[in-house]
Amino acid sequence: MSINQCGLDKQALMWFRQDLRLTDNQAFTAACDWVRQHHATKLKAIYIATPSQWRRHDIAPIQLDFIQRHVNLLAQGLASLGVEFELIQLDSFKDIPAFLTGYCEEHSIGRVFAGREPEINEQKRDQACIEAGIPLVLSDEHCLLPPGTVLNLSGDMYRVFTPFSRKWREVAAKQPIVPLGVPAPLGPILSEPKPLFFKNIGFADSPANKGIAPSETGLNQTISTPLISSEQWAAGEGQAKRLLNQFIQQKVQDYKQDRDFPAIDGTSVISPYLAIGVLSPRQCVAALLQRFPEVMVDDTSPGRTWLNELIWREFYRHLLVAFPDLSKGHNFNRQADHVPWRNNRDEFLAWCEGKTGYPIVDAAMRQLNQTGWMHNRLRMVVASFLTKHLLIDWRWGERYFRQHLIDGDLAANNGGWQWSAGCGCDAQPYFRIFNPMSQSEKFDPDGRFIRKYLPELASWGVKRLHQPNQQKMPSLFEAPLFASQADYPYAIVEHNAARARALTVLGVLKKA
Ligand SMILES: Cc1cc2nc3c(=O)[nH]c(=O)nc-3n(C[C@H](O)[C@H](O)[C@H](O)COP(=O)(O)OP(=O)(O)OC[C@H]3O[C@@H](n4cnc5c(N)ncnc54)[C@H](O)[C@@H]3O)c2cc1C
């Protein structure tokens, strides 16, 4: 008997994925409404753990720990609304359609509610569920404006950010932007749920991804621990909302001048919460509109710069849906298929470990390795250094970021890496090569950020902190890796020569 023929239709199922919140959750609200309208007896809720899929997607252990903590908080929140929650343990996405078919039959489920996800494997998984007859209803909430609703006059996705953002604001300005509240309880409070743990999380056998063999990158060893604690990041919807509100009340008006300085607490730091859906983009835009109601229409609004960053997030998600090959690691600009990347493994490892001899690059990488997060200006600096100074394929860096970021997000990460490498949609031109020394002088003028993450350089004067460690520098490109002076390595490349080399090698992008 198929699900739709069973006639019992007594229950609905809420399937939480990258939307781990109860507030402003369209899918969850729709599920609760459906239960009330259909006098159904119950709403059940699940989260499906898929460890081998996660390994294939290179999810960072710290992000998984953050997800696990939020799944537990979700279970508690749902219990207080009278909704029973179950953590389901499968292996990969391919197991889901069969599991859900059985689950729906067993529990007489008439509708399954979930939020849509833009990544290709997630879309294929949902399509397979629908083809298996699962009554899946998807809502679009990973963006404020769903992919496909911000198009140019020919009805296509924009390939340049500025007109996209203009159109995005035009469309958004016509809509009421009001977050949904937490739905009313559906029944009496349930007993306190037991702690839930993801099982079989082992990252030692992370398979090759995006055509890069793990043996080439040596990345396997870097994520051999089961889960890395995310405790330094406070969990919960309340915490995410507090961070957002604090930022909007106290910092957003200075964001334009502060956002590029990693030693200043000038950005919102909400990305870990947005990435797993503890916070929705609508909550962010609504909070901004409350303080600056003119922000959509007035270019001079003090909230405009931050709004633009939220629109970049939407731009990259829309691109991922319009160009599904991006999820598979393809260059947006196919001319980049001809770049002869050097892919020197030792230099890559020096970059990963923060041992390039360029203090700003190394401090940034250590921030990532120690906290699971990196300031945006530094993401641009280290990505440029890897792809242009070292001529290492951007996919190696993208993958390392994904394996270490608590805010890992395929669309933003892919977009940021391809932008930095010069092969993305509306990317930084290949000939714009960040000078790590002037970036350092400009954005960490007193060296406060560098000293925080490179305490071994505490006694260095400011001037020296911005320079690569190039005393006794050997001939070009032959600097010994990890040779140290005062416990700090010599520069692995010399800036001017690396710049000249990058201009020649990346010149193939000129033809695009
Ligand atoms: C190479 C590279 C890789 C990146 N990888 C990721 C990633 O995996 N996950 C991720 O969330 N962001 C990524 N970013 C974008 C950006 O660096 C982070 O979103 C930002 O640093 C998060 O800090 P915040 O929350 O304080 O941001 P804020 O400056 O306060 O901005 C608010 C929100 O807007 C979004 N946002 C801001 N800048 C961007 C941007 N350039 N592109 C897309 N969305 C943006 C984020 O959701 C962010 O939380 C990457 C950027 C680069 C250059």
The ligand as a MOL file (V3000), in Angstrom:
LIG
                    3D

  0  0  0     0  0            999 V3000
M  V30 BEGIN CTAB
M  V30 COUNTS 53 58 0 0 0
M  V30 BEGIN ATOM
M  V30 1 C 37.4830 32.3600 0.4890 0
M  V30 2 C 36.2020 32.6420 1.2460 0
M  V30 3 C 35.4930 31.5950 1.8040 0
M  V30 4 C 34.3030 31.8340 2.5070 0
M  V30 5 N 33.6100 30.7740 3.0400 0
M  V30 6 C 32.4450 31.0080 3.7030 0
M  V30 7 C 31.7030 29.9280 4.2470 0
M  V30 8 O 32.0460 28.7400 4.1170 0
M  V30 9 N 30.5730 30.2240 4.9390 0
M  V30 10 C 30.1260 31.5180 5.0950 0
M  V30 11 O 29.0850 31.7370 5.7390 0
M  V30 12 N 30.7900 32.5460 4.5520 0
M  V30 13 C 31.9410 32.3400 3.8780 0
M  V30 14 N 32.6340 33.3970 3.3550 0
M  V30 15 C 32.0420 34.7480 3.4330 0
M  V30 16 C 32.4420 35.5870 4.6670 0
M  V30 17 O 33.8270 35.5480 4.8600 0
M  V30 18 C 31.7490 35.1320 5.9470 0
M  V30 19 O 30.3700 34.9800 5.7260 0
M  V30 20 C 31.9300 36.1650 7.0650 0
M  V30 21 O 33.2950 36.3280 7.3440 0
M  V30 22 C 31.1900 35.7140 8.2980 0
M  V30 23 O 31.3910 36.6200 9.3420 0
M  V30 24 P 30.1940 37.4690 9.9270 0
M  V30 25 O 29.0770 36.5640 10.2830 0
M  V30 26 O 30.7490 38.3290 11.0020 0
M  V30 27 O 29.7720 38.3300 8.6730 0
M  V30 28 P 29.1460 39.7860 8.4880 0
M  V30 29 O 30.1830 40.6190 7.8490 0
M  V30 30 O 28.5200 40.3020 9.7120 0
M  V30 31 O 28.0110 39.5220 7.3810 0
M  V30 32 C 26.7200 39.0060 7.7400 0
M  V30 33 C 26.4280 37.7290 7.0120 0
M  V30 34 O 26.4000 37.9430 5.6160 0
M  V30 35 C 26.9130 36.7930 4.9430 0
M  V30 36 N 28.1170 37.1820 4.2080 0
M  V30 37 C 29.0030 38.1370 4.5480 0
M  V30 38 N 29.9570 38.2390 3.6050 0
M  V30 39 C 29.6790 37.3150 2.6730 0
M  V30 40 C 30.2980 36.9290 1.4540 0
M  V30 41 N 31.3960 37.5370 0.9830 0
M  V30 42 N 29.7580 35.9170 0.7540 0
M  V30 43 C 28.6330 35.3060 1.1820 0
M  V30 44 N 28.0000 35.6260 2.3140 0
M  V30 45 C 28.5140 36.6290 3.0580 0
M  V30 46 C 27.2510 35.7700 6.0010 0
M  V30 47 O 26.1660 34.8970 6.1460 0
M  V30 48 C 27.4400 36.6410 7.2310 0
M  V30 49 O 27.2200 35.9500 8.4410 0
M  V30 50 C 33.8270 33.1780 2.6350 0
M  V30 51 C 34.5620 34.2220 2.0610 0
M  V30 52 C 35.7370 33.9640 1.3840 0
M  V30 53 C 36.5070 35.1130 0.7870 0
M  V30 END ATOM
M  V30 BEGIN BOND
M  V30 1 1 1 2
M  V30 2 1 2 3
M  V30 3 2 2 52
M  V30 4 2 3 4
M  V30 5 1 4 5
M  V30 6 1 4 50
M  V30 7 2 5 6
M  V30 8 1 6 7
M  V30 9 1 6 13
M  V30 10 2 7 8
M  V30 11 1 7 9
M  V30 12 1 9 10
M  V30 13 2 10 11
M  V30 14 1 10 12
M  V30 15 2 12 13
M  V30 16 1 13 14
M  V30 17 1 14 15
M  V30 18 1 14 50
M  V30 19 1 15 16
M  V30 20 1 16 17
M  V30 21 1 16 18
M  V30 22 1 18 19
M  V30 23 1 18 20
M  V30 24 1 20 21
M  V30 25 1 20 22
M  V30 26 1 22 23
M  V30 27 1 23 24
M  V30 28 2 24 25
M  V30 29 1 24 26
M  V30 30 1 24 27
M  V30 31 1 27 28
M  V30 32 2 28 29
M  V30 33 1 28 30
M  V30 34 1 28 31
M  V30 35 1 31 32
M  V30 36 1 32 33
M  V30 37 1 33 34
M  V30 38 1 33 48
M  V30 39 1 34 35
M  V30 40 1 35 36
M  V30 41 1 35 46
M  V30 42 1 36 37
M  V30 43 1 36 45
M  V30 44 2 37 38
M  V30 45 1 38 39
M  V30 46 1 39 40
M  V30 47 2 39 45
M  V30 48 1 40 41
M  V30 49 2 40 42
M  V30 50 1 42 43
M  V30 51 2 43 44
M  V30 52 1 44 45
M  V30 53 1 46 47
M  V30 54 1 46 48
M  V30 55 1 48 49
M  V30 56 2 50 51
M  V30 57 1 51 52
M  V30 58 1 52 53
M  V30 END BOND
M  V30 END CTAB
M  END
